[in-house]
Amino acid sequence: MSENIGKVIGVNGNLLKVEFDKPVIQNEVAYACVGSGDLKLKAEVIRVRGNSAELQVFEDTIGLKVGDPVEFTGDLLSVELGPGLLTQVFDGLQNPLPRLAEESGFFLQRGKYLDPLPRDKKWNYTPVVNVGDTVIAGDTLGTVPEGLYDHKIMTPFNLRGKWKVKEAAPAGEYTVEQVIATLEDDKGNTRDCKIMQIWPVKMPIKCYSERLRPTESMASGMRTIDTFFPVAKGGTFCVPGPFGAGKTVLQQIISRNADVDIVIIAACGERAGEVVETLREFPELTDPRTGKSLMERTLIICNTSSMPVAAREASVYTGVTLAEYYRQMGLDVLLLADSTSRWAQALREMSGRLEEIPGEEAFPAYLESVIASFYERGGVVKLNNGETGSVTIGGTVSPAGGNFEEPVTQATLKVVGAFHGLSRARSDARRYPAIDPLDSWSKYPSVVPLDKVSKARKILRDGSEVGQMMKVVGEEGTSIDDFVLYLKSEYIDATYLQQNAFNETDAANSVERQEYVFDRLLKLLDTKMKFKDKGEARSFFQQLTQTCRDWNNSEFQSDDFKRIEEEMSKALAEVSDYAE
């Protein structure tokens, strides 16, 4: 039992006010004891004032009353890091949900917490250091095989200065709690290293030599993203959009096809139906990179909207800490947070109960700094051994009514490097992905040269203006040249921006294919065309659009691909010959 015991002096929903005698620290973990103390609810200190502290409880507080004891642990809210994380499904507090379900049944019991990493499983450890070697924080002691990768067992991330390896375990099978090395510093202090280590979720892991600028594009297989609004490895992006516009579907497609080593999905406050769909689909999906199950390189953190709101914040920080851990191994990690709006709503609720001065729309005044500190934990880093690793963070935002001017969206836009704004109009018109090509932007380099992308975007913008004008003056009041410009913009939209997620070939395009197809697209856009009337122009583009869709559904450089390309070239030549 803890030596530091406080007592509850106030209960307000999942916020506790606790009085204590011995010192406590910010973000310390405590357990609120219900009744006789058989049921202990996990909580976190979020504010300390004199000899009282406010705690957010990660469970339902029914039954807690004034006078109940609270045990302070002295430990910060932390996660376990080690082999066995991949393929797992955790909640925001890193409880393994499948094992929790086995013990609790369909309805999870509050106050039940399990070890995230299995204690009885033995791992085949191979050391890479010898007695007498000098190491610093984050250096590799050895490796264990975990699925597709060699999981690096590293020195504790909070080591200071240089240490020497005093003892090193030989190759063999070890559990995560067994000591595999003992380190000694120049003052004679020793430290045991286990396969597993524990790290606070709100402290970034900084065991690297330098941060690098994200420059290498992260291929996602989505033409709209890779060509027009790219995301770099180690970059950040957000996907705001109204409800039902396709945010979750877009994230799932990116997670399947992204050019990264590890995918972490943090469902913070999403609807249970969407989370269940993810849990059911991912184990059955084939990873296009390896041909094996997609779950072998995926880690899912579940926190649905029906779970306590305080756990939403924990799920976001747990996800980014696990992502940083795999980055320390020299891997490229993609973290997808869905949806950060639910997290912000949880912050708003706790801020209101703390009686803090509210900001815009009652969100806390520090909302921007909290969101910024989360996205800043992404990035490309150069490790001490010369390798590079990256954490790419993508967060969805669910603004009420699709209003991008609301505080969460605006705070996110200030810190991310790419903005993929989903449009209700495009979604209703069944134009997927529903990323608005006029409102979205990116600061990262594209797989296609910038001048070519700018030319296509200008046609999209000009074509949209003609389309808006046609709604007022009608088709009759539009010149044939403007009408052809409008048809060209619609052609770009229908054949390049839109993708069929249900077609195996069109669902994800390689960078090589995107470059090739985009060059052919520009050739068409640059061709001067002349038609007898608008009906002929419309008919030509309708036929060409259908032909190009068939082209998108054919394997790259296959016989069908080449045949359809030849048909398109002939059709284009006929129009350009007529113009002459």
C-alpha positions as CSV (number, residue, x, y, z in Angstrom):
1,M,0.0,0.0,0.0
2,S,1.2,3.5,-0.8
3,E,2.7,5.6,2.0
4,N,1.2,8.8,0.6
5,I,-2.6,8.7,1.3
6,G,-4.9,11.6,0.6
7,K,-8.7,11.8,1.1
8,V,-11.4,13.0,-1.2
9,I,-12.9,16.3,-0.3
10,G,-15.0,16.9,-3.5
11,V,-16.4,14.9,-6.4
12,N,-17.5,16.6,-9.6
13,G,-18.2,14.1,-12.4
14,N,-14.8,12.5,-13.1
15,L,-12.9,15.4,-11.3
16,L,-11.8,14.7,-7.8
17,K,-10.5,17.3,-5.3
18,V,-8.2,15.6,-2.9
19,E,-6.4,16.7,0.3
20,F,-3.0,15.4,1.1
21,D,-0.2,15.7,3.7
22,K,2.9,14.5,1.8
23,P,4.2,16.1,-1.4
24,V,2.6,15.2,-4.8
25,I,3.7,16.1,-8.3
26,Q,1.9,17.2,-11.5
27,N,0.7,14.3,-13.7
28,E,1.3,11.8,-10.9
29,V,-0.8,8.7,-11.0
30,A,-3.1,8.0,-8.0
31,Y,-5.8,5.4,-7.2
32,A,-9.1,6.5,-5.7
33,C,-10.5,3.8,-3.4
34,V,-14.2,3.2,-3.6
35,G,-15.8,2.1,-0.3
36,S,-13.8,-0.6,1.4
37,G,-10.9,-0.2,-1.0
38,D,-11.4,-3.3,-3.1
39,L,-12.1,-1.2,-6.1
40,K,-9.4,1.3,-7.1
41,L,-9.9,3.8,-9.9
42,K,-6.9,5.2,-11.8
43,A,-6.5,9.0,-11.8
44,E,-4.0,11.6,-12.8
45,V,-3.1,14.8,-10.9
46,I,-3.9,17.7,-13.2
47,R,-3.5,20.7,-10.8
48,V,-1.9,21.2,-7.4
49,R,-2.8,24.0,-5.1
50,G,-1.3,24.1,-1.6
51,N,-2.3,20.9,0.2
52,S,-5.0,20.0,-2.2
53,A,-5.0,18.7,-5.7
54,E,-7.5,18.1,-8.6
55,L,-7.4,14.7,-10.2
56,Q,-9.0,13.5,-13.4
57,V,-10.3,9.9,-13.0
58,F,-10.1,7.6,-16.1
59,E,-13.2,5.6,-14.9
60,D,-16.8,6.2,-13.9
61,T,-16.8,7.7,-10.4
62,I,-20.1,6.3,-9.2
63,G,-19.7,5.2,-5.5
64,L,-16.9,7.6,-4.7
65,K,-17.7,9.9,-1.8
66,V,-16.1,12.6,0.4
67,G,-13.7,11.0,2.8
68,D,-12.7,8.0,0.6
69,P,-8.9,7.4,0.5
70,V,-6.7,8.2,-2.5
71,E,-3.3,6.4,-2.9
72,F,-0.6,8.5,-4.6
73,T,1.9,6.3,-6.4
74,G,4.7,8.8,-7.0
75,D,4.9,7.7,-10.7
76,L,3.9,9.7,-13.7
77,L,1.3,8.4,-16.2
78,S,3.5,6.0,-18.2
79,V,3.5,3.3,-20.8
80,E,5.5,0.1,-21.0
81,L,7.8,-0.1,-24.0
82,G,9.2,-3.4,-25.3
83,P,8.5,-6.3,-27.7
84,G,4.9,-7.5,-27.9
85,L,3.3,-4.2,-28.7
86,L,2.7,-4.8,-32.4
87,T,-0.6,-6.5,-33.4
88,Q,-2.1,-5.4,-30.0
89,V,-5.3,-3.5,-29.3
90,F,-5.0,-1.2,-26.2
91,D,-7.2,1.3,-24.5
92,G,-6.0,4.8,-23.6
93,L,-4.3,3.5,-20.4
94,Q,-2.5,0.7,-22.4
95,N,-4.7,-2.1,-21.1
96,P,-4.7,-5.0,-23.6
97,L,-8.4,-5.1,-24.6
98,P,-8.5,-8.7,-25.9
99,R,-7.1,-10.0,-22.6
100,L,-9.3,-7.6,-20.6
101,A,-12.4,-8.9,-22.5
102,E,-11.4,-12.5,-21.7
103,E,-11.4,-11.7,-18.0
104,S,-14.4,-9.3,-17.9
105,G,-16.7,-10.5,-20.6
106,F,-18.6,-8.2,-22.9
107,F,-18.8,-5.3,-20.4
108,L,-15.4,-4.1,-19.2
109,Q,-15.2,-3.7,-15.4
110,R,-13.9,-0.5,-14.1
111,G,-10.9,-0.5,-11.9
112,K,-9.4,-3.6,-13.7
113,Y,-5.9,-3.0,-15.1
114,L,-3.7,-5.6,-16.8
115,D,0.0,-5.6,-17.8
116,P,0.4,-4.3,-21.3
117,L,3.3,-6.7,-22.1
118,P,2.9,-10.4,-21.3
119,R,5.2,-11.3,-18.4
120,D,5.4,-15.0,-19.1
121,K,6.4,-14.9,-22.8
122,K,10.1,-15.4,-23.6
123,W,11.9,-13.5,-26.3
124,N,14.9,-14.7,-28.2
125,Y,17.5,-12.0,-27.3
126,T,20.7,-11.4,-29.2
127,P,23.2,-9.0,-27.6
128,V,25.1,-6.4,-29.6
129,V,27.2,-4.9,-26.8
130,N,30.1,-6.4,-24.8
131,V,31.3,-5.8,-21.3
132,G,33.4,-2.6,-21.2
133,D,31.5,-0.9,-24.1
134,T,30.5,2.7,-23.5
135,V,26.8,3.6,-24.1
136,I,24.5,6.6,-23.7
137,A,20.7,6.9,-23.5
138,G,18.9,5.2,-26.4
139,D,21.8,3.0,-27.5
140,T,21.1,-0.5,-28.6
141,L,21.9,-3.3,-26.2
142,G,20.5,-6.2,-28.3
143,T,17.7,-7.3,-30.5
144,V,14.7,-9.6,-30.4
145,P,12.7,-10.7,-33.5
146,E,9.2,-9.2,-33.5
147,G,7.2,-10.0,-36.6
148,L,8.7,-8.2,-39.6
149,Y,11.4,-6.4,-37.7
150,D,14.2,-6.8,-35.3
151,H,13.0,-5.1,-32.1
152,K,15.9,-3.1,-30.7
153,I,16.3,-3.3,-26.9
154,M,17.7,0.0,-25.8
155,T,19.3,1.6,-22.8
156,P,17.0,3.6,-20.6
157,F,16.0,6.9,-22.2
158,N,16.6,8.9,-19.0
159,L,20.3,8.0,-18.7
160,R,22.6,11.0,-18.3
161,G,26.1,11.1,-19.6
162,K,28.2,8.1,-20.6
163,W,27.9,4.6,-18.9
164,K,30.0,1.5,-19.3
165,V,28.5,-2.0,-19.7
166,K,29.4,-3.8,-16.5
167,E,27.5,-7.0,-17.2
168,A,25.9,-8.3,-20.4
169,A,23.6,-11.3,-20.6
170,P,24.5,-13.9,-23.3
171,A,22.2,-14.7,-26.1
172,G,19.1,-16.7,-25.0
173,E,15.5,-16.5,-24.1
174,Y,14.3,-13.9,-21.6
175,T,11.1,-12.4,-20.3
176,V,10.5,-8.7,-20.5
177,E,11.3,-8.3,-16.7
178,Q,14.6,-10.1,-16.7
179,V,17.8,-8.0,-16.6
180,I,19.9,-8.3,-19.8
181,A,22.6,-5.8,-18.9
182,T,24.0,-3.8,-16.0
183,L,25.5,-0.4,-16.6
184,E,28.0,1.6,-14.4
185,D,28.9,5.3,-14.6
186,D,32.2,7.0,-13.6
187,K,30.9,7.5,-10.0
188,G,30.3,3.8,-9.5
189,N,26.5,4.0,-9.7
190,T,25.0,1.0,-11.3
191,R,21.8,0.5,-13.3
192,D,20.0,-2.6,-14.4
193,C,18.5,-2.7,-17.9
194,K,15.6,-5.0,-18.7
195,I,14.0,-5.8,-22.1
196,M,11.1,-3.7,-21.1
197,Q,11.3,-0.1,-20.0
198,I,8.7,2.4,-18.7
199,W,8.3,6.0,-20.0
200,P,6.0,8.9,-19.1
201,V,3.6,9.6,-21.9
202,K,3.7,13.4,-21.6
203,M,7.5,13.6,-21.9
204,P,9.0,13.4,-25.5
205,I,11.7,10.8,-26.1
206,K,14.7,12.9,-27.2
207,C,17.6,10.3,-27.5
208,Y,18.8,11.5,-30.8
209,S,21.6,13.7,-32.1
210,E,19.5,16.2,-34.2
211,R,16.1,16.9,-35.7
212,L,16.0,17.1,-39.5
213,R,13.7,18.9,-41.9
214,P,11.1,16.6,-43.4
215,T,11.9,16.4,-47.2
216,E,11.2,12.9,-48.3
217,S,7.6,12.4,-49.5
218,M,5.5,9.7,-47.8
219,A,3.8,7.9,-50.6
220,S,0.2,7.2,-49.6
221,G,-1.1,5.7,-52.9
222,M,-3.7,8.6,-53.1
223,R,-3.2,10.7,-56.2
224,T,-4.8,13.8,-54.7
225,I,-2.5,13.7,-51.7
226,D,0.8,12.6,-53.2
227,T,0.6,14.9,-56.2
228,F,-1.3,18.0,-55.0
229,F,-1.2,18.0,-51.2
230,P,1.8,15.8,-50.2
231,V,2.8,14.7,-46.8
232,A,6.5,14.2,-45.9
233,K,7.9,11.5,-43.7
234,G,8.1,13.1,-40.3
235,G,5.6,15.8,-41.3
236,T,2.2,16.6,-39.9
237,F,-1.2,16.9,-41.6
238,C,-4.8,17.3,-40.6
239,V,-8.0,16.1,-42.2
240,P,-10.9,18.3,-41.0
241,G,-14.4,17.8,-42.4
242,P,-18.0,17.5,-41.5
243,F,-19.5,14.3,-40.2
244,G,-19.9,11.7,-42.9
245,A,-17.5,13.3,-45.3
246,G,-15.1,10.3,-45.2
247,K,-12.4,11.2,-42.6
248,T,-12.2,7.7,-41.1
249,V,-12.3,5.9,-44.5
250,L,-9.5,8.2,-45.8
251,Q,-7.4,7.5,-42.8
252,Q,-7.8,3.8,-43.1
253,I,-6.9,3.8,-46.8
254,I,-3.7,5.9,-46.0
255,S,-2.8,3.5,-43.2
256,R,-3.0,0.5,-45.5
257,N,-0.9,1.9,-48.3
258,A,1.4,4.5,-46.7
259,D,5.1,4.0,-47.3
260,V,6.0,3.5,-43.6
261,D,7.1,0.7,-41.4
262,I,4.7,1.0,-38.4
263,V,1.1,2.3,-38.3
264,I,-0.4,3.4,-35.0
265,I,-4.1,4.2,-35.0
266,A,-5.3,6.2,-32.0
267,A,-9.1,6.3,-31.9
268,C,-9.8,9.0,-29.3
269,G,-13.5,9.4,-28.7
270,E,-14.7,8.0,-32.1
271,R,-18.0,6.2,-32.5
272,A,-17.9,2.6,-31.4
273,G,-19.2,1.4,-34.7
274,E,-16.2,2.8,-36.6
275,V,-13.7,1.4,-34.1
276,V,-15.3,-2.1,-34.3
277,E,-15.1,-1.9,-38.1
278,T,-11.4,-1.2,-37.9
279,L,-10.8,-4.0,-35.5
280,R,-12.7,-6.5,-37.7
281,E,-11.2,-5.4,-41.0
282,F,-7.5,-4.9,-40.3
283,P,-6.6,-8.5,-39.3
284,E,-8.2,-9.7,-42.6
285,L,-6.5,-7.2,-44.8
286,T,-3.3,-8.1,-46.7
287,D,-0.4,-5.7,-46.4
288,P,0.5,-4.6,-49.9
289,R,4.2,-4.2,-48.9
290,T,4.7,-7.7,-47.3
291,G,1.8,-9.8,-48.4
292,K,1.1,-10.7,-44.8
293,S,-1.7,-9.5,-42.4
294,L,-1.8,-5.7,-42.1
295,M,-2.0,-6.1,-38.3
296,E,1.6,-7.4,-38.1
297,R,2.9,-3.8,-38.4
298,T,-0.1,-2.1,-36.8
299,L,-1.0,-1.1,-33.3
300,I,-4.4,0.1,-32.4
301,I,-5.4,2.3,-29.4
302,C,-9.1,2.3,-28.8
303,N,-11.0,4.9,-26.8
304,T,-14.6,5.2,-28.0
305,S,-17.0,8.0,-27.3
306,S,-18.8,5.8,-24.8
307,M,-15.7,5.5,-22.6
308,P,-14.8,8.2,-19.9
309,V,-13.7,11.4,-21.5
310,A,-10.5,11.7,-19.5
311,A,-9.1,8.6,-21.2
312,R,-9.3,10.4,-24.6
313,E,-6.3,12.5,-23.6
314,A,-4.4,9.5,-22.4
315,S,-5.0,7.6,-25.7
316,V,-3.5,10.5,-27.7
317,Y,-0.4,10.7,-25.6
318,T,0.0,6.9,-25.4
319,G,-0.1,6.7,-29.2
320,V,2.5,9.4,-29.8
321,T,4.9,7.9,-27.1
322,L,4.7,4.4,-28.7
323,A,5.4,6.1,-32.1
324,E,8.5,7.8,-30.7
325,Y,9.7,4.5,-29.3
326,Y,9.7,2.8,-32.7
327,R,11.3,5.9,-34.2
328,Q,14.2,5.3,-31.9
329,M,14.8,2.0,-33.7
330,G,15.3,3.8,-37.0
331,L,11.8,3.1,-38.3
332,D,9.3,5.3,-40.1
333,V,6.1,5.5,-38.1
334,L,2.7,6.9,-39.0
335,L,0.4,8.0,-36.2
336,L,-3.3,8.6,-37.1
337,A,-5.4,10.3,-34.4
338,D,-9.1,10.1,-35.0
339,S,-10.5,12.5,-33.9
340,T,-8.7,15.3,-32.1
341,S,-11.9,17.3,-31.8
342,R,-13.2,14.7,-29.3
343,W,-9.9,15.2,-27.3
344,A,-10.4,18.9,-27.4
345,Q,-14.0,18.4,-26.1
346,A,-12.6,16.4,-23.2
347,L,-10.2,19.3,-22.4
348,R,-13.1,21.7,-22.5
349,E,-15.1,19.6,-20.1
350,M,-12.2,19.3,-17.6
351,S,-11.4,23.0,-18.0
352,G,-15.0,23.8,-17.1
353,R,-14.9,21.6,-14.0
354,L,-11.7,23.3,-13.0
355,E,-13.4,26.6,-13.3
356,E,-10.7,28.0,-15.5
357,I,-11.3,31.2,-17.6
358,P,-12.7,29.9,-20.9
359,G,-11.4,30.8,-24.3
360,E,-13.3,30.9,-27.6
361,E,-16.4,28.6,-27.7
362,A,-15.6,27.6,-24.0
363,F,-12.4,25.7,-25.0
364,P,-9.5,26.2,-22.6
365,A,-7.3,29.3,-23.3
366,Y,-4.3,27.0,-23.6
367,L,-5.9,24.8,-26.4
368,E,-3.5,26.0,-29.1
369,S,-0.4,25.2,-27.0
370,V,-1.7,21.7,-26.1
371,I,-2.4,20.9,-29.8
372,A,0.9,22.3,-30.9
373,S,2.9,20.3,-28.3
374,F,1.2,17.1,-29.6
375,Y,2.0,17.7,-33.3
376,E,5.6,18.9,-32.4
377,R,6.4,15.4,-31.2
378,G,6.4,14.3,-34.8
379,G,9.5,14.8,-37.0
380,V,12.5,13.2,-38.6
381,V,15.5,12.6,-36.3
382,K,19.0,11.5,-36.8
383,L,19.8,8.9,-34.1
384,N,23.1,8.6,-32.3
385,N,24.2,5.7,-34.5
386,G,23.6,7.7,-37.7
387,E,20.3,6.1,-38.7
388,T,17.2,8.2,-39.2
389,G,13.7,7.6,-38.0
390,S,10.5,9.5,-38.4
391,V,7.0,10.0,-36.8
392,T,4.4,11.3,-39.2
393,I,1.3,12.6,-37.4
394,G,-2.1,12.9,-39.1
395,G,-5.1,14.0,-37.1
396,T,-8.7,14.3,-38.1
397,V,-10.8,17.2,-36.9
398,S,-14.7,17.1,-36.7
399,P,-15.8,20.7,-36.7
400,A,-19.5,21.1,-36.1
401,G,-21.3,21.8,-39.3
402,G,-18.1,21.6,-41.3
403,N,-17.1,25.1,-40.0
404,F,-13.3,25.4,-40.4
405,E,-13.3,28.7,-38.5
406,E,-13.9,27.0,-35.2
407,P,-11.1,26.9,-32.6
408,V,-9.8,23.3,-32.9
409,T,-9.4,23.5,-36.7
410,Q,-7.8,26.9,-36.5
411,A,-5.4,25.8,-33.7
412,T,-4.5,22.7,-35.7
413,L,-3.9,24.7,-39.0
414,K,-1.3,26.8,-37.3
415,V,1.0,23.9,-36.6
416,V,0.5,21.3,-39.3
417,G,2.4,21.2,-42.7
418,A,-0.5,19.9,-44.8
419,F,-4.2,20.6,-44.8
420,H,-6.6,18.1,-46.4
421,G,-10.0,19.8,-46.0
422,L,-12.9,17.6,-46.8
423,S,-15.9,19.2,-48.6
424,R,-19.5,18.4,-47.9
425,A,-20.4,19.3,-51.5
426,R,-17.9,16.8,-52.9
427,S,-19.0,14.1,-50.5
428,D,-22.6,14.6,-51.4
429,A,-21.7,14.5,-55.1
430,R,-19.9,11.1,-54.4
431,R,-16.5,12.5,-55.4
432,Y,-14.1,10.5,-53.2
433,P,-11.7,11.2,-51.7
434,A,-13.7,14.4,-50.8
435,I,-10.5,16.5,-50.4
436,D,-11.3,20.0,-51.6
437,P,-8.7,20.7,-54.3
438,L,-9.1,24.5,-54.0
439,D,-9.1,25.0,-50.2
440,S,-6.5,22.4,-49.3
441,W,-2.7,23.1,-49.2
442,S,0.7,21.6,-48.3
443,K,4.1,22.9,-47.5
444,Y,5.9,19.7,-48.5
445,P,7.5,18.8,-51.9
446,S,5.3,16.8,-54.3
447,V,6.3,13.7,-56.3
448,V,5.5,15.8,-59.4
449,P,7.4,19.0,-60.2
450,L,5.8,22.1,-58.7
451,D,5.4,23.9,-62.1
452,K,3.3,21.0,-63.4
453,V,1.1,20.9,-60.3
454,S,0.6,24.7,-60.4
455,K,-0.6,24.4,-64.0
456,A,-3.2,21.8,-63.1
457,R,-4.3,23.7,-60.0
458,K,-4.8,26.8,-62.2
459,I,-7.1,24.9,-64.6
460,L,-9.0,23.5,-61.6
461,R,-9.4,27.0,-60.1
462,D,-10.4,28.7,-63.4
463,G,-12.7,25.8,-64.3
464,S,-14.4,26.2,-60.9
465,E,-15.0,29.9,-61.6
466,V,-16.5,29.1,-65.0
467,G,-18.8,26.5,-63.3
468,Q,-19.9,29.1,-60.7
469,M,-20.6,31.6,-63.5
470,M,-22.6,29.0,-65.5
471,K,-24.9,28.6,-62.5
472,V,-25.9,32.2,-62.9
473,V,-25.9,32.9,-66.7
474,G,-26.4,29.3,-67.9
475,E,-24.5,27.3,-70.5
476,E,-25.8,29.5,-73.2
477,G,-24.1,32.6,-71.8
478,T,-20.7,30.9,-71.7
479,S,-18.2,31.0,-74.5
480,I,-17.0,27.8,-76.1
481,D,-13.4,28.4,-74.8
482,D,-14.6,28.9,-71.3
483,F,-16.8,25.8,-71.6
484,V,-13.9,23.6,-72.7
485,L,-11.8,25.0,-69.8
486,Y,-14.7,23.9,-67.5
487,L,-14.7,20.5,-69.0
488,K,-11.0,20.1,-68.6
489,S,-11.2,20.9,-64.9
490,E,-14.0,18.4,-64.5
491,Y,-11.9,15.8,-66.4
492,I,-9.0,16.3,-64.0
493,D,-11.4,15.9,-61.1
494,A,-13.1,12.8,-62.5
495,T,-10.0,10.9,-63.7
496,Y,-7.1,12.0,-61.4
497,L,-8.5,13.4,-58.1
498,Q,-11.2,10.8,-57.7
499,Q,-10.2,7.2,-56.9
500,N,-12.2,4.0,-56.5
501,A,-11.3,2.4,-53.1
502,F,-13.1,-0.7,-54.1
503,N,-10.9,-1.4,-57.1
504,E,-7.7,-3.1,-56.2
505,T,-5.7,-1.3,-58.9
506,D,-7.2,2.2,-58.5
507,A,-7.3,2.2,-54.7
508,A,-3.5,2.8,-54.5
509,N,-1.2,4.2,-57.2
510,S,2.6,3.9,-57.1
511,V,4.7,7.1,-57.4
512,E,6.0,5.9,-60.8
513,R,2.5,5.5,-62.1
514,Q,1.3,8.9,-60.8
515,E,4.2,10.7,-62.5
516,Y,3.5,8.9,-65.8
517,V,-0.3,9.4,-65.7
518,F,0.1,13.1,-64.7
519,D,2.4,13.8,-67.6
520,R,-0.2,12.3,-70.0
521,L,-2.8,14.4,-68.3
522,L,-0.8,17.6,-68.8
523,K,-0.4,16.7,-72.5
524,L,-4.1,16.7,-72.9
525,L,-4.6,19.9,-70.9
526,D,-2.0,21.7,-73.1
527,T,-3.6,20.5,-76.4
528,K,-5.6,23.2,-78.2
529,M,-9.0,21.9,-79.0
530,K,-11.8,23.2,-81.2
531,F,-15.3,21.8,-81.3
532,K,-18.3,22.6,-83.5
533,D,-20.5,23.2,-80.5
534,K,-20.7,22.6,-76.8
535,G,-22.6,19.3,-77.3
536,E,-19.7,17.9,-79.2
537,A,-17.2,19.1,-76.6
538,R,-19.3,17.5,-73.8
539,S,-19.6,14.2,-75.7
540,F,-15.9,14.1,-76.3
541,F,-14.9,14.6,-72.6
542,Q,-17.6,12.2,-71.4
543,Q,-16.2,9.4,-73.6
544,L,-12.6,10.3,-72.7
545,T,-13.4,10.4,-69.0
546,Q,-14.9,6.8,-69.1
547,T,-11.9,5.6,-71.1
548,C,-9.5,7.1,-68.6
549,R,-11.4,5.5,-65.7
550,D,-10.9,2.1,-67.4
551,W,-7.3,3.1,-67.8
552,N,-7.1,3.8,-64.0
553,N,-8.5,0.3,-63.4
554,S,-5.8,-1.5,-65.5
555,E,-2.4,-2.7,-64.1
556,F,0.4,-0.2,-64.8
557,Q,2.2,-1.0,-68.1
558,S,0.1,-4.0,-68.8
559,D,-1.3,-4.8,-72.3
560,D,-4.7,-3.3,-71.3
561,F,-2.9,-0.2,-70.0
562,K,-1.0,0.3,-73.2
563,R,-4.1,-0.4,-75.4
564,I,-6.3,2.1,-73.6
565,E,-3.5,4.7,-73.6
566,E,-3.3,4.3,-77.4
567,E,-7.1,4.7,-77.7
568,M,-6.9,7.9,-75.7
569,S,-4.0,9.3,-77.8
570,K,-6.0,8.6,-81.1
571,A,-9.1,10.3,-79.7
572,L,-7.0,13.3,-78.7
573,A,-5.2,13.4,-82.1
574,E,-8.6,13.6,-83.9
575,V,-9.7,16.6,-81.9
576,S,-6.4,18.4,-82.3
577,D,-6.3,17.6,-86.1
578,Y,-9.8,19.0,-86.4
579,A,-8.5,22.2,-84.7
580,E,-5.9,22.6,-87.4
